[in-house]
Amino acid sequence: MPAAEHPDFAALRRLHDLIGKVNGCRTLTETLQAVVDGVVDVVGFDVAVVNYVHVDKSFEVLAVAGDPRACQELLRQRSPADAFEQEFALADHWGNLRFVPHDRLPNGEGQGWVPDIGPADEPDAWHPQDALFAPLSSPAGELVGMLSVDLPRGGRLPDKLQQEMLEMFAAQAGIAIDNARLTERLRTSEEAFRLAFEGAGIGMAMVSLSPVDRGRFLRVNPALCSIVGRSEDELLALRFLDVTHPDDRGSGMDFLDSAAAGSTPVFHVEKRYVHGDGSTVWVAVTSSVVSNAEGDAQHMIAQIEDISDRRAIREDLAHRAGHDDLTGLPNRHTCLTRLSEAVASAQVRGRPGAVLFCDVDGFKSVNDTYGHAAGDRVLIVVAQRLAGASRRTDTVARLGGDEFVVVAEDTTPARARQLAERLRRAVAAPIVVDQSLLHLSVSIGVAFITDRHDPDSILRRADAAMYEDKDARGSADPVSSPRSGHEKDRSSTRQSARPRRG
């Protein structure tokens, strides 16, 4: 049975789907409403409001989600350009978010709608007069709106994950709103579109959907030239598939055919482009199909954003959710997932694998003698040695403390025993700690992966086998000795530096 999806993964997946939905809206009105609905449905607040920025820099509430009373009171409410300056001067900065605690407001009251609820007594409870804002900006940094949220689900101040989700979504919402504005300008005025197209901080392209030159660039802006590292003349001589990464060209062709058929008027996709210097650039592409009066697709307008940095951050977050912060090895959740896959593989192939449960003998005495910082350095070395002694196809994970697990798929009992000996020898090599050589040992329990056991029971059997190994070998505490050349007598140093038994 596959392990349950990590809740952080699930939250990020829902956020990713929401961003695609917002970018798929066709009008500014639809986009603004999708933003507030998404905050309520996915990000976890019961009320969300978007103040849209007009040309004169004034604000107008054009979208509200959540409490109907908030919608009735706030919708179409207009405010001057400096409407948020007073509150922002009192705000805490949570990344790009601005949190205004109720007790900093003059006379204890902020502007706008206040929910009709009583304050809670808990110190981290959300107060009905607390305020949280997320500025919405275009890729060029222009403020296009202000997102305000209220009543976080659960009644408490947003935790770090919820703050990060709101901040990430606000960044994408600003781009979507800016894209929607650009699309509406295209419908109303070619000249306005030309100015927006050329001056946009995000990459833009007009791509032919004609059967004769389908996919050819008809028009590109300077931002796109910068993203792909090619001149305007170079791009206008190419088709968009020519700058697409080879692994993404198949899906790119499907996308182009669907656009030409008019079956999907708006597309949003993350893909890879090949930069002029040969490097890979991750981009988010939002394309809208433009048809003639007869309904035939003529070309598409694509907005292209360089998301390489954001993609790296997202991949880092996903990596950290599944890996141990100290050693970088897979953590317990990832270990159980991998073990579930190994059980499923054993069912299909009919060949067992093995789980090796490794525990560093007497490790507590390392922390007691040398301190936790040195203990952490020792654990990092142990993790590296276990990974180095394992096969490339094995999964080496840290469960916590000084406990490690190796999941070795498709292996025989003899090879599992050989692997255990390699792990013992690797860990036994001396480790330099505070001018001394520390000699460690590791107890290892082996349990075999078959199609008749679930991952938890296999791990428990390996854990029990480890304790049997520890008892049988009479595992002792680590022993330290001075490094070569140390002035102290080796025998007396070994005796005095021997850690207390943990």
C-alpha positions as CSV (number, residue, x, y, z in Angstrom):
1,M,0.0,0.0,0.0
2,P,1.6,3.3,-1.0
3,A,2.4,5.7,1.8
4,A,0.1,8.7,2.2
5,E,1.1,11.9,0.4
6,H,3.0,14.4,2.7
7,P,0.6,17.2,3.7
8,D,3.1,19.9,2.5
9,F,3.2,18.1,-0.9
10,A,-0.6,18.1,-1.1
11,A,-0.8,21.8,-0.2
12,L,1.8,22.7,-2.9
13,R,0.0,20.5,-5.4
14,R,-3.3,22.3,-4.7
15,L,-1.6,25.7,-5.0
16,H,0.0,24.7,-8.3
17,D,-3.4,23.7,-9.7
18,L,-4.9,27.0,-8.4
19,I,-2.2,29.0,-10.2
20,G,-3.0,27.2,-13.4
21,K,-6.7,28.0,-13.0
22,V,-6.1,31.7,-12.3
23,N,-3.9,32.0,-15.3
24,G,-6.5,30.3,-17.5
25,C,-9.1,33.0,-16.9
26,R,-10.0,35.0,-20.1
27,T,-11.0,38.4,-18.6
28,L,-9.8,40.7,-15.9
29,T,-13.1,40.3,-14.0
30,E,-12.8,36.5,-14.1
31,T,-9.2,36.7,-13.0
32,L,-9.8,38.9,-10.0
33,Q,-12.7,36.7,-8.8
34,A,-10.6,33.5,-9.3
35,V,-7.9,35.1,-7.1
36,V,-10.2,35.7,-4.1
37,D,-12.0,32.4,-4.6
38,G,-8.7,30.6,-4.6
39,V,-7.5,32.2,-1.4
40,V,-10.7,30.9,0.3
41,D,-10.8,27.5,-1.3
42,V,-7.0,26.6,-1.2
43,V,-4.9,29.0,0.9
44,G,-7.1,28.7,4.0
45,F,-8.7,32.1,4.8
46,D,-12.5,32.6,5.1
47,V,-12.5,36.1,3.6
48,A,-10.4,37.5,0.7
49,V,-10.7,40.9,-1.0
50,V,-8.9,42.4,-4.0
51,N,-8.4,46.2,-4.3
52,Y,-7.6,46.8,-8.0
53,V,-5.3,49.7,-8.9
54,H,-6.7,52.1,-11.5
55,V,-4.7,54.3,-13.9
56,D,-4.9,57.2,-11.4
57,K,-3.4,54.9,-8.7
58,S,-6.7,54.8,-6.7
59,F,-8.0,51.5,-5.4
60,E,-11.3,49.9,-6.0
61,V,-12.7,46.7,-4.5
62,L,-13.6,44.6,-7.5
63,A,-13.6,41.1,-6.0
64,V,-14.7,39.6,-2.7
65,A,-15.0,36.0,-1.5
66,G,-16.2,34.5,1.7
67,D,-18.6,36.2,4.1
68,P,-21.6,37.7,2.1
69,R,-21.6,40.7,4.5
70,A,-18.1,41.6,3.5
71,C,-19.1,41.4,-0.1
72,Q,-22.1,43.6,0.4
73,E,-20.1,46.2,2.4
74,L,-16.9,46.4,0.4
75,L,-17.6,45.7,-3.2
76,R,-17.0,48.7,-5.4
77,Q,-15.6,50.7,-2.5
78,R,-13.0,53.1,-3.7
79,S,-10.0,54.4,-1.8
80,P,-7.2,57.0,-2.5
81,A,-3.7,56.0,-3.6
82,D,-2.3,56.4,-0.1
83,A,-5.1,54.3,1.5
84,F,-2.7,51.6,2.9
85,E,0.3,53.8,3.9
86,Q,-0.8,54.4,7.5
87,E,-1.4,50.8,8.3
88,F,1.7,49.6,6.4
89,A,3.8,51.9,8.6
90,L,2.7,49.9,11.6
91,A,3.0,46.5,9.9
92,D,5.2,43.5,10.5
93,H,6.9,42.3,7.3
94,W,6.4,38.6,6.6
95,G,8.4,38.4,3.4
96,N,6.3,40.4,0.9
97,L,3.2,40.1,3.2
98,R,2.2,42.9,5.6
99,F,0.6,42.0,8.9
100,V,-1.0,44.7,11.0
101,P,-1.8,43.6,14.6
102,H,-5.0,45.0,16.1
103,D,-3.2,46.5,19.1
104,R,-1.1,48.8,16.9
105,L,-4.0,50.6,15.2
106,P,-4.9,54.1,16.3
107,N,-7.9,53.9,18.5
108,G,-7.8,50.1,18.0
109,E,-9.6,50.3,14.6
110,G,-8.4,49.8,11.0
111,Q,-10.3,50.8,7.9
112,G,-12.7,48.5,6.1
113,W,-14.9,45.6,7.1
114,V,-14.4,43.9,10.5
115,P,-15.9,40.4,11.1
116,D,-18.6,40.2,13.8
117,I,-16.7,37.8,16.1
118,G,-15.3,38.1,19.6
119,P,-11.6,38.0,20.3
120,A,-10.1,34.7,21.6
121,D,-7.9,34.5,24.7
122,E,-5.1,32.4,23.2
123,P,-1.9,34.4,22.5
124,D,-1.6,33.2,18.9
125,A,-5.3,33.6,18.1
126,W,-6.4,35.8,15.2
127,H,-8.1,39.0,16.4
128,P,-11.1,40.3,14.4
129,Q,-9.3,43.6,13.9
130,D,-6.0,42.0,12.8
131,A,-5.2,42.7,9.1
132,L,-3.0,40.8,6.6
133,F,-2.2,42.2,3.1
134,A,-0.4,40.8,0.1
135,P,0.6,43.4,-2.6
136,L,0.0,42.2,-6.1
137,S,2.6,43.3,-8.6
138,S,3.4,42.8,-12.3
139,P,6.7,41.2,-13.3
140,A,8.0,44.7,-13.8
141,G,7.2,45.6,-10.2
142,E,4.2,47.8,-10.8
143,L,1.5,47.5,-8.1
144,V,-1.7,46.2,-9.8
145,G,-3.7,45.4,-6.8
146,M,-3.8,44.8,-3.0
147,L,-5.0,41.4,-1.7
148,S,-6.3,41.5,1.9
149,V,-7.3,38.3,3.8
150,D,-9.1,37.7,7.0
151,L,-10.2,34.9,9.3
152,P,-7.5,32.2,8.8
153,R,-9.1,28.8,9.1
154,G,-8.6,27.4,12.6
155,G,-8.7,30.9,14.2
156,R,-5.0,31.2,14.7
157,L,-2.3,33.4,13.1
158,P,-1.1,31.8,9.9
159,D,1.8,29.4,10.3
160,K,4.9,29.5,8.1
161,L,3.6,27.2,5.4
162,Q,0.3,29.2,5.1
163,Q,2.3,32.4,4.9
164,E,4.6,31.0,2.2
165,M,1.6,29.7,0.2
166,L,-0.1,33.1,0.4
167,E,3.1,34.9,-0.7
168,M,3.7,32.5,-3.6
169,F,0.1,32.8,-4.7
170,A,0.1,36.6,-4.5
171,A,3.2,36.7,-6.7
172,Q,1.4,34.6,-9.4
173,A,-1.9,36.4,-9.0
174,G,-0.2,39.7,-9.7
175,I,1.2,38.3,-12.9
176,A,-2.2,36.8,-13.9
177,I,-3.9,40.2,-13.3
178,D,-1.2,41.9,-15.3
179,N,-1.7,39.4,-18.1
180,A,-5.4,39.9,-18.0
181,R,-4.9,43.6,-18.3
182,L,-2.7,43.2,-21.3
183,T,-5.2,40.9,-22.9
184,E,-8.0,43.4,-22.5
185,R,-5.8,46.1,-23.9
186,L,-5.2,43.9,-27.0
187,R,-9.0,43.7,-27.5
188,T,-9.5,47.5,-27.3
189,S,-6.5,49.0,-29.0
190,E,-3.7,47.7,-31.2
191,E,-1.6,50.7,-30.3
192,A,-2.1,50.2,-26.6
193,F,-1.2,46.5,-27.1
194,R,1.9,47.4,-29.0
195,L,3.1,49.7,-26.2
196,A,2.3,47.0,-23.6
197,F,3.8,44.3,-25.7
198,E,7.1,46.0,-26.2
199,G,7.4,47.5,-22.7
200,A,6.2,44.5,-20.7
201,G,8.6,43.2,-18.1
202,I,7.5,39.7,-18.9
203,G,8.4,38.0,-22.2
204,M,5.8,38.2,-24.9
205,A,5.5,36.6,-28.4
206,M,2.9,36.5,-31.2
207,V,3.1,33.0,-32.8
208,S,1.5,32.0,-36.1
209,L,-1.2,29.3,-36.2
210,S,-1.4,29.3,-40.0
211,P,-1.0,25.9,-41.6
212,V,1.8,27.3,-43.8
213,D,4.1,28.6,-41.0
214,R,2.5,27.2,-37.8
215,G,4.6,27.9,-34.7
216,R,6.7,30.6,-36.3
217,F,7.4,33.7,-34.2
218,L,5.6,36.7,-35.7
219,R,6.5,39.2,-33.0
220,V,8.7,39.1,-29.9
221,N,9.5,41.7,-27.3
222,P,12.9,42.6,-25.7
223,A,12.1,40.7,-22.5
224,L,11.7,37.4,-24.4
225,C,14.9,38.0,-26.3
226,S,16.6,38.4,-22.9
227,I,15.0,35.3,-21.5
228,V,16.2,33.0,-24.3
229,G,19.5,34.9,-25.0
230,R,18.7,35.5,-28.7
231,S,18.2,38.7,-30.8
232,E,14.8,39.7,-32.3
233,D,16.0,38.8,-35.8
234,E,17.1,35.4,-34.7
235,L,13.8,34.6,-33.0
236,L,11.8,35.9,-36.0
237,A,13.6,33.3,-38.2
238,L,12.6,30.5,-35.8
239,R,9.6,28.6,-34.7
240,F,8.9,28.3,-31.0
241,L,9.7,24.6,-31.0
242,D,13.2,25.5,-32.1
243,V,13.9,27.1,-28.7
244,T,12.0,24.4,-26.8
245,H,14.0,21.8,-24.8
246,P,14.1,18.5,-26.7
247,D,12.3,16.7,-23.9
248,D,9.4,19.1,-24.1
249,R,8.9,19.3,-27.9
250,G,6.4,16.5,-28.1
251,S,4.0,18.1,-25.6
252,G,4.8,21.5,-27.3
253,M,3.6,20.1,-30.7
254,D,0.4,18.8,-29.1
255,F,-0.2,22.2,-27.5
256,L,0.3,23.9,-30.9
257,D,-2.1,21.5,-32.7
258,S,-4.7,22.0,-30.0
259,A,-4.3,25.8,-30.3
260,A,-4.6,25.7,-34.1
261,A,-7.8,23.6,-33.8
262,G,-9.3,26.2,-31.5
263,S,-10.2,23.5,-29.0
264,T,-8.5,25.2,-26.1
265,P,-8.5,29.0,-26.2
266,V,-6.2,29.6,-23.2
267,F,-3.1,27.5,-22.2
268,H,-0.8,27.6,-19.2
269,V,2.2,25.4,-19.0
270,E,5.6,25.2,-17.4
271,K,8.3,24.1,-19.8
272,R,12.0,24.4,-20.6
273,Y,13.6,26.7,-23.2
274,V,17.1,26.4,-24.5
275,H,19.1,29.6,-24.0
276,G,21.4,30.9,-26.7
277,D,24.4,29.8,-24.6
278,G,23.0,26.2,-24.4
279,S,21.8,26.4,-20.8
280,T,18.2,25.4,-19.8
281,V,15.7,28.1,-18.8
282,W,12.4,27.1,-17.0
283,V,9.5,29.3,-18.1
284,A,5.8,29.6,-17.4
285,V,3.9,30.2,-20.7
286,T,0.4,31.5,-20.8
287,S,-1.0,31.6,-24.3
288,S,-4.3,33.0,-25.6
289,V,-5.6,32.1,-29.1
290,V,-6.8,35.0,-31.3
291,S,-9.3,34.0,-34.0
292,N,-10.8,35.9,-36.9
293,A,-14.4,36.8,-37.4
294,E,-15.2,33.3,-38.8
295,G,-13.7,31.7,-35.7
296,D,-10.6,30.4,-37.3
297,A,-7.5,30.5,-35.1
298,Q,-5.0,33.0,-36.6
299,H,-2.2,33.3,-34.0
300,M,-1.6,33.2,-30.3
301,I,-0.3,35.7,-27.8
302,A,2.1,34.1,-25.3
303,Q,3.3,35.6,-22.1
304,I,6.6,34.0,-21.0
305,E,8.0,34.3,-17.5
306,D,11.4,33.1,-16.5
307,I,10.6,30.9,-13.4
308,S,14.1,29.3,-13.1
309,D,14.6,30.8,-9.6
310,R,11.1,30.0,-8.4
311,R,11.3,26.5,-9.8
312,A,14.6,26.0,-7.9
313,I,13.0,27.2,-4.7
314,R,10.0,25.0,-5.2
315,E,12.2,22.0,-5.9
316,D,14.2,22.9,-2.8
317,L,11.0,23.0,-0.7
318,A,9.9,19.6,-2.0
319,H,13.4,18.2,-1.4
320,R,13.5,19.5,2.2
321,A,10.0,18.1,2.8
322,G,11.3,14.6,2.0
323,H,14.9,14.9,3.3
324,D,16.7,15.2,6.6
325,D,17.9,18.8,7.2
326,L,21.2,17.7,8.8
327,T,22.5,15.0,6.6
328,G,20.5,15.6,3.4
329,L,19.5,11.9,3.3
330,P,15.9,10.9,2.7
331,N,13.8,11.2,5.9
332,R,11.4,8.8,7.5
333,H,8.5,9.7,5.2
334,T,10.5,9.2,2.0
335,C,12.0,6.0,3.5
336,L,8.5,4.5,4.0
337,T,7.5,5.6,0.5
338,R,10.5,4.0,-1.0
339,L,9.9,0.9,1.1
340,S,6.3,0.7,-0.2
341,E,7.6,0.9,-3.7
342,A,10.1,-1.9,-3.0
343,V,7.3,-4.1,-1.6
344,A,5.2,-3.5,-4.7
345,S,8.2,-4.3,-6.9
346,A,8.7,-7.6,-4.9
347,Q,5.1,-8.5,-5.7
348,V,5.6,-7.9,-9.4
349,R,9.1,-9.4,-9.8
350,G,8.9,-12.1,-7.2
351,R,12.4,-11.2,-6.0
352,P,12.9,-10.0,-2.4
353,G,15.0,-7.1,-1.2
354,A,16.3,-6.2,2.2
355,V,16.0,-3.5,4.8
356,L,19.1,-2.8,7.0
357,F,18.4,-0.9,10.2
358,C,21.6,0.8,11.4
359,D,22.2,2.3,14.8
360,V,25.5,3.9,15.9
361,D,26.6,2.2,19.1
362,G,26.6,4.5,22.2
363,F,26.3,7.7,20.2
364,K,24.9,9.6,23.2
365,S,28.4,9.6,24.7
366,V,29.7,11.5,21.7
367,N,27.3,14.3,22.4
368,D,28.0,14.1,26.1
369,T,31.8,14.3,25.6
370,Y,32.2,16.6,22.6
371,G,29.0,18.5,22.4
372,H,26.0,18.4,20.1
373,A,27.7,20.4,17.3
374,A,30.5,17.9,17.1
375,G,27.9,15.1,17.3
376,D,26.1,16.6,14.3
377,R,29.3,16.6,12.3
378,V,29.9,13.0,13.2
379,L,26.4,12.1,12.0
380,I,27.0,13.8,8.7
381,V,30.2,11.8,8.2
382,V,28.4,8.6,9.2
383,A,25.6,9.4,6.7
384,Q,28.1,10.0,3.9
385,R,29.9,6.7,4.6
386,L,26.7,4.7,4.7
387,A,25.7,6.2,1.3
388,G,29.1,5.6,-0.1
389,A,29.2,2.0,0.9
390,S,25.7,1.3,-0.5
391,R,24.7,0.6,-4.1
392,R,23.7,3.4,-6.3
393,T,20.2,1.9,-6.5
394,D,19.8,1.6,-2.7
395,T,18.0,4.2,-0.6
396,V,19.9,5.4,2.5
397,A,17.7,7.3,4.9
398,R,18.0,8.8,8.4
399,L,15.0,8.1,10.6
400,G,16.2,10.4,13.3
401,G,19.0,10.6,16.0
402,D,21.6,8.1,15.2
403,E,19.2,5.7,13.4
404,F,19.7,5.0,9.7
405,V,18.0,2.7,7.2
406,V,19.2,1.2,3.9
407,V,16.5,-0.1,1.6
408,A,18.2,-2.5,-0.8
409,E,15.8,-3.7,-3.5
410,D,16.2,-7.0,-5.4
411,T,19.1,-8.5,-3.4
412,T,19.8,-11.9,-2.0
413,P,20.5,-12.8,1.7
414,A,24.2,-13.3,1.0
415,R,24.5,-9.9,-0.7
416,A,22.6,-8.2,2.1
417,R,25.1,-9.7,4.6
418,Q,27.9,-8.4,2.4
419,L,26.3,-5.0,2.3
420,A,26.0,-5.0,6.1
421,E,29.7,-5.7,6.4
422,R,30.6,-2.9,4.0
423,L,28.5,-0.5,6.1
424,R,30.3,-1.7,9.3
425,R,33.7,-1.2,7.8
426,A,32.8,2.2,6.4
427,V,31.6,3.5,9.8
428,A,34.5,2.0,11.7
429,A,37.1,4.2,9.9
430,P,38.4,6.8,12.4
431,I,36.7,10.2,12.5
432,V,38.6,13.3,13.6
433,V,36.8,15.1,16.4
434,D,38.5,17.9,18.4
435,Q,42.1,16.7,17.7
436,S,41.1,13.1,18.5
437,L,40.3,10.1,16.4
438,L,36.9,8.7,17.2
439,H,36.4,5.0,16.5
440,L,32.7,4.1,16.0
441,S,30.8,0.9,15.5
442,V,27.3,0.3,14.2
443,S,24.7,-2.4,15.0
444,I,22.8,-3.6,11.9
445,G,19.6,-5.5,11.8
446,V,18.4,-7.1,8.5
447,A,14.8,-7.8,7.5
448,F,13.8,-9.1,4.0
449,I,11.3,-7.4,1.8
450,T,8.6,-9.7,0.4
451,D,5.1,-9.3,-0.9
452,R,3.7,-10.7,2.3
453,H,4.6,-7.9,4.7
454,D,3.7,-4.2,4.9
455,P,6.5,-1.5,5.1
456,D,5.9,-0.8,8.8
457,S,6.2,-4.4,9.9
458,I,9.3,-4.9,7.8
459,L,10.9,-1.8,9.5
460,R,9.9,-3.2,12.9
461,R,11.5,-6.6,12.2
462,A,14.7,-4.9,11.0
463,D,14.7,-2.7,14.2
464,A,14.3,-5.8,16.4
465,A,17.1,-7.6,14.5
466,M,19.3,-4.6,15.1
467,Y,18.9,-4.9,18.8
468,E,19.6,-8.6,18.6
469,D,22.8,-7.8,16.7
470,K,23.7,-5.1,19.3
471,D,23.3,-7.6,22.2
472,A,25.1,-10.4,20.4
473,R,28.1,-8.2,19.6
474,G,28.2,-6.6,23.1
475,S,28.5,-3.2,21.3
476,A,30.5,-0.7,23.3
477,D,30.7,3.1,23.4
478,P,32.9,4.9,20.8
479,V,36.6,5.1,21.7
480,S,38.7,8.1,20.9
481,S,42.5,8.4,20.5
482,P,44.8,11.3,19.8
483,R,45.6,12.1,16.2
484,S,49.1,11.2,15.0
485,G,51.7,13.6,16.3
486,H,49.7,14.7,19.3
487,E,51.9,15.4,22.3
488,K,49.9,13.5,24.8
489,D,50.7,9.9,25.5
490,R,48.4,7.7,23.4
491,S,47.4,5.2,26.1
492,S,46.6,7.9,28.7
493,T,44.7,10.0,26.2
494,R,42.6,7.0,25.0
495,Q,41.7,6.2,28.6
496,S,40.8,9.8,29.6
497,A,39.0,10.7,26.4
498,R,36.9,7.6,26.4
499,P,33.3,8.9,26.5
500,R,31.0,7.9,29.3
501,R,28.6,5.1,28.5
502,G,25.3,6.6,27.0
